[in-house]
Amino acid sequence: MAHGVCVITEFRGGAFRRVSLEVASEGRRLADALGEPLTAIALGDGVAAAAAALGQYGVEKVYAVDQPRLKDYLAETYVPAVAEILQTLQPKVVLAAASVDGKDLSARLAARLGAGLAQDCTELKIEGGALQAKRPVYAGKDLAWYAWADGAFPQMASCRPNVMDCLMPDSSKQAAVETPAVTLPAETRTRVVSVEAAAGKVDLAEAQIIVSGGRGMKGPEHFAIIEELAQILGGAVGASRAAVDAGWRPHADQVGQTGKVVTPTLYIACGISGAIQHLAGMGSSKFIVAVNKDPDAPIFSKADYGVVEDLFQFVPAFIEEVKKLKAAC
Ligand SMILES: Cc1cc2nc3c(=O)[nH]c(=O)nc-3n(C[C@H](O)[C@H](O)[C@H](O)COP(=O)(O)OP(=O)(O)OC[C@H]3O[C@@H](n4cnc5c(N)ncnc54)[C@H](O)[C@@H]3O)c2cc1C
């Protein structure tokens, strides 16, 4: 019989990603609501030694598969390994991160296990002993609650990064770690050749602060002020599709329906009109600041703070003020 909550974690560069700690924390809340245990599945190279620390976020037991072949996410190795553990565990609820890898993995797992999956959820709750999930629909124009058919387990959901609150880590707690033997395919049709992470750059999907530029930047060279502002605020640079299509920024920077969905604490949009497809990617940011010289730009209807100003005047002046403030601290 299905029992408990299980979270699938992401282990990269020798550490669990922050979003996995958010998912573990949410898993703890759901497990408490069910009165059932919380377990985790952790795959990676060197993950077994790090796994016990998930106990700080409420995980009771971690099933760790520690193999050099699992250093990078590859559907062909991760899906059978995680599926095998889930088939043994039979959890009631399975949570993953709605990251690029997490969404790929959970969709494939759901198909393999014949499970229902709600992707990119912004809120989860237990009602009558079963999971319910809230997620944006129609490119973020609306939010819908989902429930699973009675008796259909596992109930799977992926959690949007930066939305679920992370528990305060309790360093007195350690999770038990078990290293199950799982069967990985002897050969795979694909392999990871290299992973190119931009050195020193904050990951857009997990950034707490994002400064984005649009067509109003007028050219790639002017993104220097966006980069400078992002850098002094400790944030990441984003862009509208217009800026990406013009070749001013790489596609990895694109925020929106056909780019990344981001949920930072602070999103500063400079020279971006606020098309529905852009709002779909950043509309659930906690605080939105819009800088646009057109007072009727649609972005202002979503913004918490609006600056009707030429961005080439405002952004450099704002940078100077932030510098002064930082120097005074
Ligand atoms: C299927 C589909 C998917 C899409 N996916 C995405 C997506 O993922 N992401 C995305 O962003 N778009 C997406 N789009 C495109 C979207 O519809 C818009 O065309 C795009 O977001 C516009 O980008 P923008 O706001 O930078 O440009 P514009 O709409 O041209 O706006 C530029 C803004 O800059 C302001 N401005 C100009 N000069 C200055 C200045 N000196 N100071 C201050 N303000 C200034 C202007 O007033 C204007 O509001 C998609 C479209 C489709 C059809």
The ligand as a Tripos MOL2 file, in Angstrom:
@<TRIPOS>MOLECULE
LIG
   53    58     1     0     0
SMALL
NO_CHARGES

@<TRIPOS>ATOM
      1 C1          4.7010   32.0700  -29.0860 C.3       1 LIG1
      2 C2          5.4260   33.2540  -28.5380 C.ar      1 LIG1
      3 C3          6.3250   33.0490  -27.4910 C.ar      1 LIG1
      4 C4          7.0160   34.1290  -26.9290 C.ar      1 LIG1
      5 N1          7.8700   33.9020  -25.8920 N.ar      1 LIG1
      6 C5          8.4630   34.9680  -25.2930 C.ar      1 LIG1
      7 C6          9.2860   34.8000  -24.1660 C.ar      1 LIG1
      8 O1          9.5650   33.6860  -23.7070 O.2       1 LIG1
      9 N2          9.8250   35.8950  -23.6080 N.ar      1 LIG1
     10 C7          9.5980   37.1620  -24.0650 C.ar      1 LIG1
     11 O2         10.1240   38.1180  -23.4810 O.2       1 LIG1
     12 N3          8.8280   37.3400  -25.1460 N.ar      1 LIG1
     13 C8          8.2680   36.2850  -25.7880 C.ar      1 LIG1
     14 N4          7.5290   36.4870  -26.8950 N.ar      1 LIG1
     15 C9          7.5460   37.8280  -27.5170 C.3       1 LIG1
     16 C10         6.6150   38.8270  -26.8670 C.3       1 LIG1
     17 O3          5.3360   38.7470  -27.4520 O.3       1 LIG1
     18 C11         7.1560   40.2510  -27.0750 C.3       1 LIG1
     19 O4          7.3150   40.4900  -28.4560 O.3       1 LIG1
     20 C12         8.4870   40.5240  -26.3840 C.3       1 LIG1
     21 O5          8.4180   40.1320  -25.0360 O.3       1 LIG1
     22 C13         8.8090   42.0240  -26.4790 C.3       1 LIG1
     23 O6         10.0470   42.2670  -25.9050 O.3       1 LIG1
     24 P1         10.3730   43.7050  -25.2980 P.3       1 LIG1
     25 O7          9.4050   44.0160  -24.2150 O.co2     1 LIG1
     26 O8         11.8170   43.7220  -24.9750 O.co2     1 LIG1
     27 O9         10.1820   44.6480  -26.5490 O.3       1 LIG1
     28 P2          9.0650   45.7370  -26.8410 P.3       1 LIG1
     29 O10         7.7130   45.1560  -26.7240 O.co2     1 LIG1
     30 O11         9.4250   46.3500  -28.1390 O.co2     1 LIG1
     31 O12         9.2240   46.7790  -25.6670 O.3       1 LIG1
     32 C14        10.3310   47.6120  -25.5160 C.3       1 LIG1
     33 C15         9.9830   48.5680  -24.3990 C.3       1 LIG1
     34 O13        11.1190   49.3650  -24.1260 O.3       1 LIG1
     35 C16        10.6680   50.6780  -23.7810 C.3       1 LIG1
     36 N5         11.7830   51.5970  -24.0220 N.ar      1 LIG1
     37 C17        12.3590   51.9090  -25.1970 C.ar      1 LIG1
     38 N6         13.4040   52.7610  -25.0040 N.ar      1 LIG1
     39 C18        13.4730   52.9810  -23.6710 C.ar      1 LIG1
     40 C19        14.3070   53.7730  -22.8430 C.ar      1 LIG1
     41 N7         15.3280   54.4710  -23.3580 N.pl3     1 LIG1
     42 N8         14.0830   53.7800  -21.5230 N.ar      1 LIG1
     43 C20        13.0560   53.0730  -20.9790 C.ar      1 LIG1
     44 N9         12.2230   52.3120  -21.7140 N.ar      1 LIG1
     45 C21        12.4400   52.2580  -23.0470 C.ar      1 LIG1
     46 C22         9.4760   50.9110  -24.6800 C.3       1 LIG1
     47 O14         8.6170   51.9090  -24.1410 O.3       1 LIG1
     48 C23         8.8420   49.5330  -24.7240 C.3       1 LIG1
     49 O15         7.8240   49.4080  -23.7380 O.3       1 LIG1
     50 C24         6.8310   35.4360  -27.4700 C.ar      1 LIG1
     51 C25         5.9360   35.6210  -28.5150 C.ar      1 LIG1
     52 C26         5.2470   34.5510  -29.0380 C.ar      1 LIG1
     53 C27         4.2810   34.7850  -30.1750 C.3       1 LIG1
@<TRIPOS>BOND
     1     1     2 1
     2     2     3 ar
     3     2    52 ar
     4     3     4 ar
     5     4     5 ar
     6     4    50 ar
     7     5     6 ar
     8     6     7 ar
     9     6    13 1
    10     7     8 2
    11     7     9 ar
    12     9    10 ar
    13    10    11 2
    14    10    12 ar
    15    12    13 ar
    16    13    14 ar
    17    14    15 1
    18    14    50 ar
    19    15    16 1
    20    16    17 1
    21    16    18 1
    22    18    19 1
    23    18    20 1
    24    20    21 1
    25    20    22 1
    26    22    23 1
    27    23    24 1
    28    24    25 2
    29    24    26 1
    30    24    27 1
    31    27    28 1
    32    28    29 2
    33    28    30 1
    34    28    31 1
    35    31    32 1
    36    32    33 1
    37    33    34 1
    38    33    48 1
    39    34    35 1
    40    35    36 1
    41    35    46 1
    42    36    37 ar
    43    36    45 ar
    44    37    38 ar
    45    38    39 ar
    46    39    40 ar
    47    39    45 ar
    48    40    41 1
    49    40    42 ar
    50    42    43 ar
    51    43    44 ar
    52    44    45 ar
    53    46    47 1
    54    46    48 1
    55    48    49 1
    56    50    51 ar
    57    51    52 ar
    58    52    53 1
@<TRIPOS>SUBSTRUCTURE
     1 LIG1         1 GROUP 0 **** ****
